[in-house]
Amino acid sequence: MKISRVGILASVVILTMLTGSCSFYYRIMSRKALVDGAKAYNDRKFDEAENEFRKAAGYDDSLSTFESRTAQLFLARTIHSGYAGNRGETKLAESAIAEYKKVLPAFMADVAEKQAAVKANPGNEMAVKELKASEDTVGSIVRAVAGLYENLQQQDKWKAWQTEQAKNEKLPARVRAASYISMGAKDYNCANEISDNEPVKKTVTVDGEPAYQFSKPEKTEDFDKLKECVAKGQEYIDAALKLDPESDSGWSYKTSLLIQESRIAEMNGDSEGKEKFKTESEKAKKKFEELAAKRKKAEEAEARKALEERAKKEGKKVEELEKELNPE
């Protein structure tokens, strides 16, 4: 194959640059493999993508560079996608879990670095945005591992993983809170499966209107289980809200668990307790609705800002771009 003079010159220049920095060479090679892996993934050549991502990550075993940790994350997601396409291939799920766990510390270190940058310059919008993106990535890794354990029906490992992440003080507060909420949600479901079915829950008529009436389960062990699930769920959700008071999901489950408390009080013939927990659940619900509306408004504003920036970049009016993206 003939090589042009320009090609030879370019090669010489590159080699000259690389001679002075081996690490620079590895980053260039890692970046190339990362790009090739992304192209293969988009072309649905998953085996090729896996090989390229594995190669890109391998240039830096510590995963300290952007290229290497990104490649490692994409490697995990590629294997995860393979499992999603064939749930019978449980070995792929186990492999994806291992790759996610390998990259998590690297992104936790990235979060710590970005937290320091924001602390040094809190008014820097770009630094704040980058920190949120890095925290979101850490959260997605934690959720991915938990989801894979769920799919594999390995509930003990799921619980151990969520507990470990919830208690890990090196993780972002909202990521830890999400793990607590996931465990609280399980306990809420446990309670609701007991209290939301006949004969525990009956439809009656009160002042001419249909209403629900709750009575103790026939089996004592079921009632004990109901109380245990509610108490444990409350513990998890309270821990989550302590870490992230602005979590609308946390307040949603807080509301639901207080309703369960009200049902238990009714089962015990405690009308005062029933009304107390009902009032508390209504307050929690109001808090949830306020935070959910606030989050929705923020998301809409962020989406609008992104649309305006894209329109400006493409030299179009926002309305014009909106019609292109959402044709009638």
C-alpha positions as CSV (number, residue, x, y, z in Angstrom):
1,M,0.0,0.0,0.0
2,K,1.4,3.4,-1.0
3,I,1.6,6.1,1.7
4,S,1.5,9.7,0.7
5,R,4.1,12.2,1.7
6,V,1.5,14.0,3.8
7,G,0.7,10.7,5.5
8,I,4.3,10.0,6.3
9,L,4.8,13.6,7.6
10,A,1.7,13.3,9.8
11,S,3.0,10.0,11.2
12,V,6.4,11.5,12.0
13,V,4.8,14.4,13.8
14,I,2.6,12.1,15.8
15,L,5.5,9.8,16.7
16,T,7.5,12.8,17.8
17,M,4.8,13.9,20.1
18,L,4.4,10.4,21.5
19,T,8.1,9.9,22.2
20,G,7.9,12.5,24.9
21,S,4.8,11.0,26.6
22,C,4.0,7.4,26.8
23,S,0.8,8.2,28.7
24,F,-0.3,10.5,25.9
25,Y,0.2,7.7,23.4
26,Y,-2.0,5.4,25.5
27,R,-4.7,8.0,25.8
28,I,-4.8,8.5,22.0
29,M,-5.0,4.7,21.5
30,S,-7.6,4.4,24.2
31,R,-9.7,7.2,22.5
32,K,-9.4,5.5,19.1
33,A,-10.6,2.2,20.5
34,L,-13.4,4.0,22.4
35,V,-14.6,5.6,19.1
36,D,-14.4,2.3,17.2
37,G,-16.3,0.6,20.0
38,A,-19.1,3.2,19.9
39,K,-19.4,2.8,16.1
40,A,-19.5,-1.0,16.4
41,Y,-22.2,-0.7,19.1
42,N,-24.3,1.7,17.0
43,D,-24.0,-0.8,14.2
44,R,-25.2,-3.6,16.6
45,K,-21.9,-5.4,16.3
46,F,-21.8,-6.1,20.0
47,D,-19.0,-8.6,20.1
48,E,-16.7,-6.2,18.3
49,A,-17.9,-3.3,20.5
50,E,-17.1,-5.3,23.6
51,N,-13.6,-6.1,22.3
52,E,-12.9,-2.4,21.5
53,F,-14.2,-1.1,24.8
54,R,-12.2,-3.8,26.7
55,K,-9.1,-2.7,24.7
56,A,-9.8,1.0,25.4
57,A,-10.1,0.4,29.1
58,G,-7.0,-1.8,29.2
59,Y,-4.7,1.1,28.3
60,D,-5.2,2.4,31.9
61,D,-5.8,-0.3,34.5
62,S,-6.4,2.4,37.2
63,L,-9.2,3.8,35.0
64,S,-8.0,7.3,36.0
65,T,-8.5,8.9,32.6
66,F,-11.8,10.0,31.0
67,E,-11.2,7.6,28.1
68,S,-10.5,4.5,30.2
69,R,-13.4,4.9,32.7
70,T,-15.8,5.8,29.9
71,A,-14.7,2.7,28.0
72,Q,-15.1,0.5,31.1
73,L,-18.6,1.9,31.6
74,F,-19.5,1.3,28.0
75,L,-18.1,-2.2,28.3
76,A,-20.4,-3.0,31.2
77,R,-23.4,-1.5,29.3
78,T,-22.6,-3.5,26.2
79,I,-22.6,-6.7,28.1
80,H,-25.7,-5.6,29.9
81,S,-27.4,-5.0,26.6
82,G,-26.5,-8.5,25.5
83,Y,-28.2,-9.9,28.6
84,A,-31.2,-7.7,28.0
85,G,-31.5,-9.2,24.5
86,N,-31.4,-12.8,25.9
87,R,-32.3,-13.2,29.5
88,G,-31.3,-16.9,29.4
89,E,-27.7,-15.8,29.2
90,T,-27.3,-15.3,32.9
91,K,-23.5,-15.4,32.6
92,L,-23.7,-12.1,30.7
93,A,-25.6,-10.6,33.7
94,E,-22.9,-11.8,36.1
95,S,-20.2,-10.4,33.8
96,A,-22.0,-7.0,33.5
97,I,-22.2,-6.8,37.3
98,A,-18.5,-7.4,37.6
99,E,-17.6,-4.8,35.0
100,Y,-20.0,-2.2,36.6
101,K,-18.4,-2.9,40.0
102,K,-15.0,-2.4,38.5
103,V,-15.7,1.1,37.2
104,L,-17.8,2.4,40.1
105,P,-14.7,3.5,42.2
106,A,-13.3,5.4,39.2
107,F,-16.5,7.5,38.8
108,M,-16.7,8.0,42.6
109,A,-13.2,9.5,42.4
110,D,-14.4,11.6,39.5
111,V,-17.3,12.9,41.6
112,A,-15.0,13.8,44.5
113,E,-12.8,15.7,42.1
114,K,-15.7,17.6,40.7
115,Q,-17.1,18.3,44.1
116,A,-13.8,20.0,45.0
117,A,-14.0,22.0,41.8
118,V,-17.5,23.2,42.7
119,K,-16.5,24.0,46.3
120,A,-13.6,26.1,45.0
121,N,-15.8,28.0,42.6
122,P,-19.5,27.5,43.4
123,G,-20.6,30.1,40.9
124,N,-19.2,28.1,38.0
125,E,-22.3,26.7,36.1
126,M,-20.2,24.4,34.0
127,A,-18.5,22.8,37.1
128,V,-21.9,22.4,38.7
129,K,-23.3,20.8,35.6
130,E,-20.4,18.4,35.3
131,L,-20.7,17.4,38.9
132,K,-24.4,16.5,38.4
133,A,-23.6,14.5,35.3
134,S,-20.9,12.6,37.2
135,E,-23.3,11.9,40.1
136,D,-26.0,10.8,37.7
137,T,-23.5,8.3,36.2
138,V,-22.7,6.9,39.6
139,G,-26.4,6.6,40.3
140,S,-27.0,4.8,37.0
141,I,-24.2,2.2,37.9
142,V,-25.7,1.5,41.3
143,R,-29.1,1.1,39.8
144,A,-27.8,-1.1,37.0
145,V,-26.2,-3.6,39.4
146,A,-29.3,-3.7,41.6
147,G,-31.5,-4.2,38.5
148,L,-29.3,-7.1,37.3
149,Y,-29.5,-8.8,40.7
150,E,-33.3,-8.4,40.6
151,N,-33.5,-10.0,37.1
152,L,-31.4,-12.8,38.3
153,Q,-33.8,-13.2,41.3
154,Q,-30.8,-12.9,43.7
155,Q,-32.7,-11.0,46.4
156,D,-30.1,-11.5,49.1
157,K,-27.4,-10.0,46.9
158,W,-29.8,-7.2,45.9
159,K,-30.4,-6.4,49.5
160,A,-26.7,-6.6,50.4
161,W,-25.8,-4.3,47.5
162,Q,-28.4,-1.7,48.3
163,T,-27.5,-1.7,51.9
164,E,-23.8,-1.3,51.1
165,Q,-24.4,1.6,48.8
166,A,-26.9,3.3,51.2
167,K,-24.3,3.2,54.0
168,N,-21.4,4.2,51.8
169,E,-20.5,7.8,52.9
170,K,-18.3,8.3,49.8
171,L,-21.2,8.1,47.5
172,P,-23.3,11.2,46.7
173,A,-26.1,11.8,49.2
174,R,-28.9,11.4,46.6
175,V,-27.4,8.1,45.3
176,R,-27.4,6.8,48.8
177,A,-30.9,8.0,49.4
178,A,-32.1,6.2,46.2
179,S,-30.8,2.9,47.6
180,Y,-32.7,3.5,50.9
181,I,-35.8,4.4,48.9
182,S,-35.5,1.2,46.9
183,M,-35.4,-0.9,50.1
184,G,-38.2,1.2,51.6
185,A,-40.3,0.5,48.4
186,K,-39.8,-3.2,48.9
187,D,-41.1,-3.0,52.4
188,Y,-44.1,-0.9,51.4
189,N,-45.0,-3.5,48.7
190,C,-44.7,-6.2,51.4
191,A,-47.1,-4.3,53.6
192,N,-49.6,-3.5,50.9
193,E,-49.8,-7.1,49.7
194,I,-51.3,-7.8,53.1
195,S,-53.4,-4.8,53.9
196,D,-54.8,-4.1,50.4
197,N,-56.6,-7.4,49.9
198,E,-59.8,-9.1,51.2
199,P,-60.7,-10.0,53.8
200,V,-58.3,-7.4,55.4
201,K,-59.7,-4.7,53.2
202,K,-63.4,-4.5,52.7
203,T,-65.7,-2.0,51.0
204,V,-68.4,-0.7,53.2
205,T,-70.9,2.2,53.1
206,V,-70.5,5.1,55.4
207,D,-73.1,7.9,55.4
208,G,-74.3,6.6,52.0
209,E,-70.8,6.7,50.5
210,P,-68.5,3.8,49.7
211,A,-65.5,3.5,52.0
212,Y,-62.8,1.1,53.0
213,Q,-62.7,-0.7,56.3
214,F,-59.6,-2.5,57.5
215,S,-59.4,-5.4,60.0
216,K,-56.6,-7.6,61.2
217,P,-55.5,-10.5,59.0
218,E,-56.7,-13.9,60.2
219,K,-53.2,-15.1,60.8
220,T,-51.2,-13.5,63.6
221,E,-48.0,-14.0,61.6
222,D,-49.4,-11.9,58.8
223,F,-50.3,-9.0,61.1
224,D,-46.8,-9.2,62.6
225,K,-45.3,-9.2,59.1
226,L,-47.4,-6.2,58.2
227,K,-46.2,-4.2,61.2
228,E,-42.6,-5.3,60.6
229,C,-42.6,-4.3,56.9
230,V,-44.1,-0.9,57.7
231,A,-41.6,-0.2,60.5
232,K,-38.6,-1.2,58.4
233,G,-39.9,0.8,55.4
234,Q,-40.4,3.9,57.6
235,E,-36.8,3.5,58.8
236,Y,-35.4,3.3,55.3
237,I,-37.5,6.2,54.0
238,D,-36.6,8.4,57.0
239,A,-32.9,7.7,56.3
240,A,-33.4,8.6,52.7
241,L,-35.1,11.9,53.5
242,K,-32.4,12.8,55.9
243,L,-29.9,12.5,53.1
244,D,-32.1,14.0,50.4
245,P,-35.0,16.1,51.9
246,E,-36.0,17.2,48.4
247,S,-36.6,13.7,47.0
248,D,-40.2,13.6,45.8
249,S,-40.0,9.8,45.4
250,G,-39.0,9.6,49.1
251,W,-42.0,11.7,50.2
252,S,-44.2,9.6,48.0
253,Y,-43.3,6.5,49.8
254,K,-43.4,8.3,53.1
255,T,-47.0,9.1,52.3
256,S,-47.8,5.5,51.4
257,L,-46.2,4.1,54.5
258,L,-48.1,6.6,56.8
259,I,-51.3,5.3,55.2
260,Q,-50.2,1.8,56.1
261,E,-49.7,3.1,59.7
262,S,-53.2,4.5,59.7
263,R,-54.6,1.1,58.5
264,I,-52.7,-0.7,61.3
265,A,-54.1,1.7,63.9
266,E,-57.6,1.0,62.6
267,M,-57.0,-2.7,62.9
268,N,-56.0,-2.2,66.5
269,G,-59.2,-0.2,67.2
270,D,-57.1,3.0,67.7
271,S,-59.2,5.7,66.1
272,E,-57.0,8.5,67.5
273,G,-53.9,6.9,66.0
274,K,-55.8,6.3,62.7
275,E,-56.6,10.0,62.4
276,K,-53.1,11.0,63.5
277,F,-51.4,9.0,60.8
278,K,-54.0,10.1,58.2
279,T,-53.2,13.7,58.9
280,E,-49.5,13.1,58.7
281,S,-49.9,11.2,55.4
282,E,-51.9,14.2,54.0
283,K,-49.0,16.5,55.0
284,A,-46.5,14.2,53.4
285,K,-48.6,14.0,50.2
286,K,-48.7,17.8,50.0
287,K,-44.9,17.9,50.3
288,F,-44.5,15.2,47.6
289,E,-46.8,17.2,45.2
290,E,-44.9,20.4,45.8
291,L,-41.5,18.7,45.1
292,A,-42.8,16.8,42.1
293,A,-44.1,20.0,40.6
294,K,-40.8,21.8,41.3
295,R,-38.8,19.0,39.7
296,K,-41.1,19.0,36.6
297,K,-40.7,22.7,36.2
298,A,-36.9,22.5,36.5
299,E,-36.8,19.7,33.9
300,E,-38.9,21.7,31.5
301,A,-36.7,24.7,32.0
302,E,-33.6,22.6,31.4
303,A,-35.1,21.1,28.2
304,R,-36.1,24.6,27.0
305,K,-32.6,25.9,27.6
306,A,-31.1,22.9,25.7
307,L,-33.5,23.5,22.8
308,E,-32.6,27.2,22.6
309,E,-28.8,26.4,22.6
310,R,-29.3,23.9,19.8
311,A,-31.4,26.3,17.8
312,K,-28.7,29.0,18.2
313,K,-26.0,26.5,17.1
314,E,-28.0,25.4,14.0
315,G,-29.0,29.0,13.2
316,K,-32.7,28.3,13.5
317,K,-35.6,29.8,15.5
318,V,-36.7,27.8,18.5
319,E,-40.2,27.4,17.1
320,E,-38.8,26.1,13.8
321,L,-36.7,23.5,15.6
322,E,-39.6,22.5,17.8
323,K,-41.7,21.7,14.7
324,E,-38.9,19.6,13.2
325,L,-38.5,17.6,16.4
326,N,-42.3,17.3,17.0
327,P,-44.0,17.2,13.6
328,E,-47.8,17.1,13.7
